[in-house]
Amino acid sequence: MKADQIIKNAKIFTSDKDHPQATALAVKDGKFVYVGDEAGLSDFEGEVTDLGGKFIMPGIIDSHVHVTIGAAFDYTDVGEFVLCDSKQKALEFMADFIKNNPGLERYRFYMEKASLNGEDLVKEELDAICPDSELVILEGECHSAWVNSKVLDKHGITYETPDPAPGLSYYVRKDGKLTGNAFEAAAWRFLFDHLRDNLTDEMIDASISRWIEYCQKMGVSAVFDAGFPEHNWLQERFYSYMREMDKQGRLPVYVDGSYFLTNWNEVKEAIEETKRFSCEFNTEHLNVHTLKLYMDGTMKIRTASMLTPYEGTDELGAETYNKEEIAEIIKELNEAGLDLHVHTVGERASRIILDGVELARQDLGDDFRVKVTCAHLEVQHDDDLDRFAKLGVIANYTPWWHTGYVGEVLSALLGEKRATTMYRCKSVWDSGALVTWSSDNVAYQDFATWNPYLGMEIGMTRWLCEKTNAPEIYRMAQSFPPADEKMSIEEMILGYTINGAKQLGVEDSKGSIEAGKDADFLVFDNDLLAAEPAGFSYNEPLEVYFGGKKMK
C-alpha cells in the first residue's frame, strides 16, 4: 500500500491499552493505517522517516475549557485591580480612579472579596462614588460581582426580579432592597452586555484564530467547550462563526460544544435548545450533544455545595437541583440522545449527581446511555470515591489546581482535614473510574495556564515549584497533600488522550494511535515517560499532526 507518511525508529506511546507501545506507524488519507513494529512496514510504500528514537504520543484532548468565554474576554476589560485591605480603602481607590478618568460610560474594577476584610459593598456606596456612569466590580474568581444602580436599571433588575437559581445564582437582598451584589450566573449578565452590539466577525476571527494557533503549537487536537453561563446567545454567535471556519477548512481543532443551563426553572427550554444546537452545529470539527449544568459554585465565596458547613459558619453553600430532579433531567437527555456535563465543586454537589444517576439507572436499566461527567471535584466525601466507577460517571479534574491554589484560604474555609484531602483524583482513578484532565480557563491572555504540560506536571507533583513554567503569582512553597494522590506520567497522558476521547464520545476516531483512527500525533525530542516531573511544564512538541497534516 502506498502511504502518505511512514515513520520508524520512534518510541510511540499509543494510549491503546491492548498495544501500549510501538516503534513504527504509517498514515494514509489522514488516518493511521499501521501501528506496530518496523517489520510490519514492509507492506507499505513511500518515503520513510527515521526519528532516531524520538517520542510520539496522541494528540491532546482538553476535556473542559471555555473557548468562547476566552474569546469574549479578549474584548472585555475586567478593569483596574483593587489592592486593599478594607472596604473604605477600596472605595477610596475606586473614587480616585473615577475622578482621574472622568466621563466614561462604564467603570470596571477587579477585586478579591477577601480584600474587604469581612465587610461588603452596597450599591448606595457605589452610587456615591459613581452616580452618573455604570460601575461593575468583578470578584476575583469571576463568580460574583458588585454593581451600582445604573447597571441594575439598565438590565431592568428590581427587588422582584426572580433569581436564576435561588441560594446559588441570586441577587443579594437586604432590608427590602437590592444591595447591588450578585452571585454566580446572576452576575454574569453584567460582564459581556457590551458585546451584543459591538462584537464583529473580525473580532471573533482574530480571537478564535489566536486560540487555534496555540492549540497547534502545543498539540491540543480536541477540546470540550464547557459553555457560557447566561450567554447562550453569545455562545451561538461564536459557534456559528466556527461552523463557517470549519466549512472553509480553517478549524483543525475538534470542538465538542455545549448549551449552558444556569436557571433552575428552564430545564425544558434548555434541553430543546441543546437539541437545536446539536442540529445546527454538526460539522467535521464542531459538534454539540451536551447540556452543561451549573450545579454549585465556588468555595472562596462559599457557594460550593458542601455536606458539612464551611468552617466557623452554618453555611452549606447551595445547589441547583435535588437528586430526583437530576434523575428526571438525565432521563429526558437519554430520550433525546444527549449527554450531561456538570459543574460540581463541593462534596454535596457531586453526591447529588451520583444519586441522580443511580435513580435514573434504576428506571432506565439497559436503556441508559447518557454520558455524565462531573467536573472540578475539589472536595469529595470518602463514601463517594468509588461510586464514579460503579455508576459509570466520568470524573473530570483540572490538575494545575492540585497545588491547593487558594493557599491558606482553604483551611479557613474548610477546616484542616477537608483542606488537606482535596482533589482525590488518584483514588477515583484506582477505583476503575474514567478520569479525564482539563485546564478550565475563561480567558486566553498568554495561555500560560491552558498549557497541558503544566497540567501533567502538577498532576504528578501537586506543586508549583521553582522549576515550573507558570506565573509567579501561583507558585507554592511546598507540595499540596495528600501525597498519595499524585499521578504517574502514563496516567496523565491517558487522561489527556483516550480517556478524553471517551468523554467526548469520539474514541472511535481519536484519543489513541491505532489503525483506522485520525492521525493526530505529536513528536517530542525527549522521552516524556522518562522526563523529570519538576519542570515538565516546559515540554513542547517539535512537530504536531492533526488528521495527518503537519501543523507545526
C-alpha positions as CSV (number, residue, x, y, z in Angstrom):
1,M,0.0,0.0,0.0
2,K,1.2,3.5,-0.8
3,A,1.3,5.6,2.4
4,D,1.5,9.3,2.7
5,Q,3.8,9.1,5.7
6,I,5.9,6.3,7.2
7,I,7.8,6.7,10.5
8,K,10.2,4.2,12.0
9,N,12.6,4.1,14.9
10,A,10.3,6.0,17.2
11,K,9.2,5.5,20.8
12,I,5.4,5.6,20.5
13,F,3.1,5.7,23.4
14,T,-0.2,4.8,21.8
15,S,-2.7,5.2,24.6
16,D,-4.1,1.8,23.3
17,K,-4.3,-0.5,26.3
18,D,-4.0,-3.6,24.2
19,H,-0.9,-2.4,22.4
20,P,0.6,0.5,24.5
21,Q,4.0,0.7,22.8
22,A,5.1,0.8,19.2
23,T,8.1,1.8,17.1
24,A,6.6,2.5,13.7
25,L,3.5,3.9,12.0
26,A,2.1,4.7,8.6
27,V,-0.5,7.3,7.6
28,K,-2.8,7.5,4.6
29,D,-5.6,10.0,3.8
30,G,-5.4,11.4,7.3
31,K,-5.7,8.1,9.1
32,F,-3.3,5.7,10.8
33,V,-3.1,2.6,8.6
34,Y,-0.4,0.8,10.5
35,V,0.9,1.0,14.1
36,G,3.4,-1.6,15.3
37,D,7.0,-2.7,14.9
38,E,9.2,-1.9,11.9
39,A,8.8,-5.4,10.4
40,G,5.2,-4.5,9.5
41,L,6.3,-1.6,7.4
42,S,7.2,-4.0,4.6
43,D,3.6,-3.8,3.4
44,F,3.8,0.0,2.7
45,E,5.5,2.1,0.1
46,G,6.6,5.7,0.5
47,E,9.3,7.8,1.9
48,V,10.4,6.6,5.4
49,T,11.3,9.0,8.2
50,D,13.8,7.7,10.8
51,L,13.0,9.5,14.0
52,G,16.1,8.3,15.8
53,G,14.2,7.3,18.9
54,K,12.1,10.4,19.3
55,F,8.9,10.2,21.4
56,I,5.4,10.1,19.9
57,M,2.1,10.4,21.7
58,P,-1.5,11.0,20.5
59,G,-2.9,14.5,20.2
60,I,-4.0,16.0,23.5
61,I,-7.7,16.3,24.4
62,D,-8.6,19.1,26.9
63,S,-11.9,17.9,28.4
64,H,-13.1,21.1,30.0
65,V,-12.2,24.6,28.6
66,H,-14.1,27.7,27.8
67,V,-13.2,28.6,24.2
68,T,-16.0,31.1,23.7
69,I,-15.7,32.8,27.0
70,G,-12.0,33.2,26.4
71,A,-12.7,34.9,23.1
72,A,-15.3,37.2,24.7
73,F,-12.8,38.2,27.4
74,D,-10.4,39.3,24.7
75,Y,-12.8,42.3,24.2
76,T,-13.8,42.7,27.8
77,D,-11.7,44.9,30.1
78,V,-12.1,43.5,33.7
79,G,-10.8,46.8,34.9
80,E,-8.3,48.1,37.4
81,F,-7.2,45.7,40.1
82,V,-8.2,47.0,43.5
83,L,-5.5,46.1,46.0
84,C,-6.7,47.0,49.5
85,D,-7.4,45.6,53.0
86,S,-10.7,47.3,53.8
87,K,-13.9,48.5,52.3
88,Q,-13.0,52.1,52.9
89,K,-9.7,51.8,51.1
90,A,-11.4,50.0,48.2
91,L,-14.0,52.8,47.9
92,E,-11.2,55.4,48.1
93,F,-9.2,53.7,45.4
94,M,-12.1,53.5,43.0
95,A,-13.3,57.1,43.7
96,D,-9.8,58.3,43.0
97,F,-9.6,56.4,39.7
98,I,-13.0,57.7,38.6
99,K,-12.0,61.3,39.5
100,N,-8.8,61.0,37.4
101,N,-10.6,59.3,34.5
102,P,-13.8,61.4,34.1
103,G,-16.6,60.9,31.6
104,L,-16.5,57.1,31.0
105,E,-19.8,55.3,30.2
106,R,-18.8,52.4,32.4
107,Y,-16.1,51.9,35.0
108,R,-14.8,48.4,35.7
109,F,-12.7,47.1,38.6
110,Y,-11.4,43.7,39.7
111,M,-11.1,42.8,43.4
112,E,-10.8,39.8,45.7
113,K,-13.7,39.5,48.1
114,A,-11.2,38.8,50.9
115,S,-9.8,42.3,50.4
116,L,-12.9,43.8,52.1
117,N,-11.8,42.1,55.3
118,G,-15.2,40.8,56.2
119,E,-17.2,43.8,55.1
120,D,-19.3,44.1,51.9
121,L,-20.1,46.8,49.4
122,V,-23.7,48.0,48.7
123,K,-25.0,49.9,45.7
124,E,-25.6,53.2,47.7
125,E,-21.8,53.4,48.4
126,L,-21.0,52.7,44.7
127,D,-23.7,55.3,43.6
128,A,-22.0,57.8,45.9
129,I,-18.6,57.5,44.1
130,C,-20.1,56.9,40.6
131,P,-23.5,58.5,40.3
132,D,-23.6,59.2,36.6
133,S,-22.0,56.1,35.0
134,E,-22.2,52.4,35.2
135,L,-19.9,50.7,37.7
136,V,-19.1,46.9,37.7
137,I,-16.6,45.3,40.1
138,L,-15.7,41.7,39.3
139,E,-14.8,39.4,42.1
140,G,-11.5,37.5,41.9
141,E,-12.8,34.1,40.7
142,C,-15.3,35.7,38.3
143,H,-18.2,34.1,40.2
144,S,-19.7,37.3,41.7
145,A,-19.9,41.0,41.2
146,W,-20.9,44.3,42.7
147,V,-22.7,46.9,40.6
148,N,-24.3,50.3,41.1
149,S,-27.9,51.4,40.5
150,K,-27.1,52.4,36.9
151,V,-26.3,48.8,36.0
152,L,-29.3,47.3,37.7
153,D,-31.6,49.9,36.0
154,K,-30.0,49.1,32.6
155,H,-30.8,45.4,33.0
156,G,-34.3,46.0,34.5
157,I,-33.4,44.2,37.7
158,T,-35.6,45.1,40.7
159,Y,-36.3,43.6,44.1
160,E,-39.0,41.4,42.4
161,T,-36.7,40.0,39.7
162,P,-36.5,36.2,40.1
163,D,-33.2,34.7,40.9
164,P,-31.7,32.3,38.3
165,A,-31.1,29.7,41.0
166,P,-32.2,30.7,44.5
167,G,-29.5,30.4,47.0
168,L,-26.8,29.8,44.4
169,S,-27.2,32.3,41.5
170,Y,-29.0,35.3,43.0
171,Y,-29.2,39.0,43.7
172,V,-28.4,39.8,47.3
173,R,-31.3,41.5,49.1
174,K,-31.3,43.2,52.5
175,D,-33.8,45.3,54.3
176,G,-36.3,45.1,51.5
177,K,-33.9,46.3,48.7
178,L,-31.2,45.1,46.4
179,T,-27.6,45.5,47.6
180,G,-26.0,45.5,44.2
181,N,-24.1,42.3,44.9
182,A,-24.9,39.3,42.7
183,F,-23.6,35.8,42.8
184,E,-22.8,33.2,40.1
185,A,-24.9,33.3,37.0
186,A,-26.8,36.3,38.2
187,A,-23.6,38.3,38.0
188,W,-22.5,37.1,34.5
189,R,-25.1,39.1,32.6
190,F,-23.3,42.3,33.6
191,L,-19.9,41.3,32.2
192,F,-20.5,40.9,28.4
193,D,-23.6,43.0,27.7
194,H,-21.4,45.5,25.7
195,L,-20.7,42.7,23.1
196,R,-24.2,42.3,21.9
197,D,-23.9,45.4,19.6
198,N,-20.2,45.7,19.4
199,L,-18.8,42.3,18.6
200,T,-17.8,41.9,14.9
201,D,-17.0,38.9,12.8
202,E,-13.4,40.2,12.5
203,M,-13.1,40.3,16.3
204,I,-14.3,36.7,16.6
205,D,-12.0,35.6,13.8
206,A,-9.0,37.2,15.5
207,S,-9.6,35.6,18.9
208,I,-10.5,32.1,17.7
209,S,-7.6,32.1,15.2
210,R,-5.2,33.0,18.1
211,W,-6.6,30.1,20.1
212,I,-6.2,27.7,17.2
213,E,-2.6,28.8,16.8
214,Y,-1.9,28.0,20.4
215,C,-3.6,24.6,20.1
216,Q,-1.5,23.8,17.0
217,K,1.7,24.9,18.8
218,M,1.0,22.7,21.9
219,G,-0.7,19.7,20.2
220,V,-4.2,20.1,21.6
221,S,-6.2,18.4,18.9
222,A,-9.7,18.3,20.6
223,V,-11.5,20.1,23.4
224,F,-14.8,20.1,25.3
225,D,-16.1,23.6,25.4
226,A,-17.9,23.9,28.7
227,G,-20.2,26.7,27.8
228,F,-21.0,30.3,28.6
229,P,-23.3,30.9,31.6
230,E,-26.2,33.3,30.9
231,H,-24.9,34.0,27.4
232,N,-26.0,31.2,25.2
233,W,-26.9,33.9,22.6
234,L,-23.2,34.8,22.5
235,Q,-22.2,31.1,22.5
236,E,-24.3,30.6,19.5
237,R,-22.7,33.6,17.8
238,F,-19.2,32.0,18.3
239,Y,-20.4,28.5,17.2
240,S,-21.9,30.0,14.1
241,Y,-18.7,31.6,13.1
242,M,-16.7,28.4,14.0
243,R,-19.0,26.4,11.8
244,E,-18.2,28.6,8.8
245,M,-14.5,28.4,9.7
246,D,-14.8,24.6,9.6
247,K,-16.5,24.7,6.2
248,Q,-13.6,26.8,4.9
249,G,-11.0,24.3,6.3
250,R,-9.9,26.7,9.0
251,L,-10.9,24.8,12.1
252,P,-8.4,22.0,12.6
253,V,-9.1,21.5,16.3
254,Y,-12.2,19.4,17.1
255,V,-14.6,21.3,19.4
256,D,-17.2,19.4,21.3
257,G,-19.6,22.1,22.4
258,S,-22.4,22.5,24.9
259,Y,-25.5,24.5,25.8
260,F,-25.4,26.1,29.3
261,L,-28.2,25.8,31.9
262,T,-28.0,28.1,34.9
263,N,-31.6,28.9,35.6
264,W,-33.3,26.2,37.7
265,N,-36.7,26.5,36.0
266,E,-35.6,26.5,32.4
267,V,-34.8,22.8,32.0
268,K,-37.3,22.1,29.3
269,E,-36.2,25.1,27.2
270,A,-32.5,24.2,27.7
271,I,-33.0,20.6,26.5
272,E,-34.8,21.8,23.4
273,E,-32.1,24.4,22.8
274,T,-29.4,21.7,23.2
275,K,-31.3,19.7,20.5
276,R,-31.3,22.7,18.2
277,F,-27.6,23.3,18.8
278,S,-27.0,19.7,18.0
279,C,-28.7,20.0,14.7
280,E,-27.2,23.4,13.7
281,F,-23.6,22.8,14.8
282,N,-22.6,19.4,13.4
283,T,-19.6,19.7,11.1
284,E,-16.3,17.8,10.8
285,H,-14.7,19.7,13.7
286,L,-17.7,21.1,15.6
287,N,-20.3,19.1,17.3
288,V,-22.8,19.8,20.2
289,H,-24.5,17.0,22.1
290,T,-24.1,18.1,25.7
291,L,-26.2,20.0,28.2
292,K,-23.8,21.8,30.6
293,L,-25.4,22.2,34.1
294,Y,-24.3,24.6,36.8
295,M,-24.8,22.5,40.0
296,D,-23.0,24.6,42.6
297,G,-20.5,27.5,42.8
298,T,-17.0,28.0,44.3
299,M,-15.5,27.7,47.7
300,K,-14.0,31.2,48.1
301,I,-17.4,32.8,48.1
302,R,-19.0,29.8,49.8
303,T,-21.4,28.9,47.1
304,A,-20.0,25.4,46.5
305,S,-22.4,22.9,47.9
306,M,-21.0,21.0,51.0
307,L,-22.2,18.2,53.2
308,T,-20.9,19.9,56.4
309,P,-20.8,23.7,56.9
310,Y,-17.9,25.9,56.0
311,E,-15.6,26.4,58.9
312,G,-16.9,28.7,61.6
313,T,-20.3,29.1,59.9
314,D,-23.6,27.3,59.4
315,E,-23.4,27.8,55.7
316,L,-23.5,24.8,53.3
317,G,-23.5,26.6,50.0
318,A,-26.3,25.7,47.6
319,E,-27.1,23.5,44.6
320,T,-29.4,23.9,41.7
321,Y,-31.4,20.6,41.8
322,N,-32.0,17.6,44.1
323,K,-31.4,14.0,43.1
324,E,-34.9,13.3,41.9
325,E,-34.7,16.4,39.6
326,I,-31.3,15.3,38.3
327,A,-32.7,11.8,37.5
328,E,-35.6,13.4,35.5
329,I,-33.1,15.6,33.6
330,I,-31.0,12.6,32.8
331,K,-34.0,10.6,31.6
332,E,-35.0,13.4,29.3
333,L,-31.5,13.7,27.9
334,N,-31.4,9.9,27.5
335,E,-34.5,10.1,25.3
336,A,-33.0,12.9,23.3
337,G,-29.7,11.2,22.8
338,L,-27.8,13.9,24.6
339,D,-25.1,14.0,27.3
340,L,-24.7,15.8,30.6
341,H,-21.6,17.7,31.9
342,V,-21.9,19.2,35.4
343,H,-20.0,21.8,37.4
344,T,-19.5,20.1,40.8
345,V,-17.0,21.7,43.2
346,G,-18.4,20.7,46.6
347,E,-18.9,17.2,48.0
348,R,-22.7,17.6,48.2
349,A,-23.0,18.7,44.6
350,S,-21.2,15.6,43.2
351,R,-23.1,13.3,45.6
352,I,-26.4,14.6,44.3
353,I,-25.3,13.9,40.7
354,L,-24.2,10.4,41.7
355,D,-27.5,9.8,43.5
356,G,-29.4,11.2,40.5
357,V,-27.6,8.9,38.1
358,E,-28.3,5.9,40.4
359,L,-32.0,6.7,40.3
360,A,-32.0,7.2,36.5
361,R,-30.2,3.9,36.0
362,Q,-32.8,2.1,38.2
363,D,-35.6,3.5,36.0
364,L,-33.8,3.1,32.6
365,G,-32.0,-0.2,33.1
366,D,-30.1,-1.3,30.0
367,D,-31.5,1.7,28.0
368,F,-29.3,4.1,30.0
369,R,-26.8,5.6,27.6
370,V,-26.1,9.2,28.8
371,K,-22.5,10.1,29.3
372,V,-22.5,12.0,32.6
373,T,-19.4,14.0,33.6
374,C,-18.7,15.7,36.9
375,A,-16.1,18.5,36.6
376,H,-13.8,20.1,39.1
377,L,-14.5,17.8,42.1
378,E,-12.4,19.9,44.5
379,V,-13.8,18.2,47.6
380,Q,-15.3,14.6,47.7
381,H,-16.6,12.5,50.5
382,D,-14.9,9.2,51.2
383,D,-18.1,7.3,50.7
384,D,-18.4,8.6,47.1
385,L,-14.9,7.9,45.8
386,D,-15.8,4.5,44.3
387,R,-19.3,5.4,43.1
388,F,-18.0,7.0,39.9
389,A,-16.8,3.6,38.7
390,K,-19.8,1.8,39.9
391,L,-22.2,4.2,38.2
392,G,-20.2,4.9,35.1
393,V,-19.9,8.6,35.8
394,I,-16.8,10.3,34.3
395,A,-14.6,12.3,36.8
396,N,-13.0,15.4,35.2
397,Y,-10.3,17.2,37.1
398,T,-8.2,20.4,36.4
399,P,-4.8,19.2,37.6
400,W,-3.0,22.6,37.6
401,W,-5.3,23.4,40.5
402,H,-3.9,20.5,42.5
403,T,-1.5,22.7,44.4
404,G,-4.3,24.0,46.7
405,Y,-4.1,27.1,44.6
406,V,-6.0,29.3,47.0
407,G,-3.4,28.5,49.7
408,E,-4.1,29.5,53.3
409,V,-7.6,30.4,52.4
410,L,-8.5,26.7,52.3
411,S,-8.1,25.9,56.0
412,A,-10.2,28.9,57.0
413,L,-12.9,27.8,54.6
414,L,-12.9,24.1,55.1
415,G,-11.1,23.2,58.2
416,E,-7.7,21.4,58.2
417,K,-9.0,17.9,57.4
418,R,-11.0,18.8,54.3
419,A,-8.5,21.4,53.2
420,T,-5.7,18.8,53.1
421,T,-7.7,16.0,51.4
422,M,-8.8,17.7,48.2
423,Y,-8.5,16.7,44.5
424,R,-8.5,13.0,45.1
425,C,-8.1,12.0,41.5
426,K,-5.8,9.1,42.1
427,S,-8.3,7.4,44.5
428,V,-11.0,7.8,41.9
429,W,-8.7,6.5,39.1
430,D,-7.7,3.5,41.1
431,S,-11.3,2.6,41.7
432,G,-11.7,2.0,38.0
433,A,-13.5,5.2,37.0
434,L,-12.9,7.0,33.8
435,V,-10.8,10.1,34.8
436,T,-10.1,13.0,32.3
437,W,-8.0,16.1,32.6
438,S,-8.6,19.8,31.7
439,S,-7.3,23.3,32.0
440,D,-10.7,25.1,32.7
441,N,-9.8,28.6,31.7
442,V,-12.1,31.5,30.9
443,A,-9.5,34.0,29.5
444,Y,-6.9,33.5,26.8
445,Q,-4.3,36.1,28.0
446,D,-0.9,34.4,27.3
447,F,-2.4,30.8,27.6
448,A,0.0,30.1,30.5
449,T,-2.5,28.0,32.4
450,W,-4.0,26.4,29.3
451,N,-0.7,24.5,29.0
452,P,-1.5,20.8,29.1
453,Y,2.1,20.0,30.1
454,L,1.6,22.3,33.2
455,G,-1.4,20.1,34.0
456,M,0.7,17.0,33.6
457,E,3.4,18.3,35.8
458,I,1.1,19.4,38.7
459,G,-0.8,16.2,38.3
460,M,2.5,14.4,39.1
461,T,3.9,16.7,41.7
462,R,1.0,18.7,43.3
463,W,3.4,21.5,43.5
464,L,4.2,24.7,41.5
465,C,7.9,24.7,42.3
466,E,10.7,27.0,41.2
467,K,11.2,24.8,38.1
468,T,7.6,25.1,37.0
469,N,6.7,27.0,33.9
470,A,3.8,29.1,35.4
471,P,3.1,32.6,36.5
472,E,4.8,33.6,39.7
473,I,1.5,34.5,41.4
474,Y,0.6,30.8,41.5
475,R,3.9,29.5,42.9
476,M,3.7,27.5,46.2
477,A,6.2,26.8,48.9
478,Q,5.6,23.0,49.0
479,S,3.6,20.2,47.5
480,F,-0.1,20.0,48.4
481,P,-1.3,17.0,50.3
482,P,-2.2,14.2,50.2
483,A,1.0,12.9,48.5
484,D,-0.7,9.6,47.6
485,E,-3.0,11.4,45.1
486,K,-0.1,12.1,42.8
487,M,-0.4,10.6,39.3
488,S,2.1,8.9,37.0
489,I,3.1,10.3,33.6
490,E,1.3,7.4,31.9
491,E,-1.9,8.2,33.8
492,M,-1.6,11.9,32.9
493,I,-1.2,11.1,29.2
494,L,-4.0,8.6,29.2
495,G,-6.3,11.1,30.9
496,Y,-5.4,13.7,28.3
497,T,-5.9,11.3,25.3
498,I,-8.0,8.2,25.1
499,N,-10.0,9.0,28.3
500,G,-10.8,12.5,27.0
501,A,-11.9,10.9,23.7
502,K,-14.3,8.6,25.6
503,Q,-15.7,11.6,27.5
504,L,-16.3,13.5,24.2
505,G,-17.7,10.3,22.5
506,V,-15.1,10.3,19.8
507,E,-13.0,7.3,20.9
508,D,-13.6,5.5,17.6
509,S,-11.6,8.2,15.8
510,K,-9.4,10.0,18.3
511,G,-7.5,9.6,21.5
512,S,-5.1,6.8,20.6
513,I,-2.6,5.8,17.9
514,E,-4.4,2.9,16.3
515,A,-5.1,1.8,12.7
516,G,-8.3,3.4,11.4
517,K,-8.2,6.5,13.7
518,D,-7.4,10.1,12.8
519,A,-3.7,10.7,12.5
520,D,-3.4,13.1,15.4
521,F,0.0,12.8,16.9
522,L,2.8,14.7,18.5
523,V,6.6,14.3,18.2
524,F,8.9,15.2,21.0
525,D,12.7,15.4,21.1
526,N,12.8,13.8,24.6
527,D,11.1,10.8,26.1
528,L,8.1,12.1,28.1
529,L,7.9,8.8,30.0
530,A,11.4,9.3,31.4
531,A,11.2,13.1,31.9
532,E,11.6,14.7,35.4
533,P,8.2,15.7,36.8
534,A,9.6,19.1,38.1
535,G,9.8,21.3,35.1
536,F,7.8,19.0,32.9
537,S,5.7,22.0,32.0
538,Y,8.4,23.3,29.7
539,N,7.9,20.4,27.3
540,E,6.5,21.3,23.9
541,P,6.2,19.2,20.8
542,L,8.7,19.5,17.9
543,E,6.1,18.5,15.4
544,V,2.3,18.4,15.5
545,Y,0.0,16.5,13.1
546,F,-3.8,16.7,13.1
547,G,-5.5,14.4,10.6
548,G,-2.1,13.6,9.1
549,K,-1.5,17.3,8.3
550,K,1.5,18.9,9.8
551,M,0.5,21.9,12.0
552,K,4.0,22.6,13.3
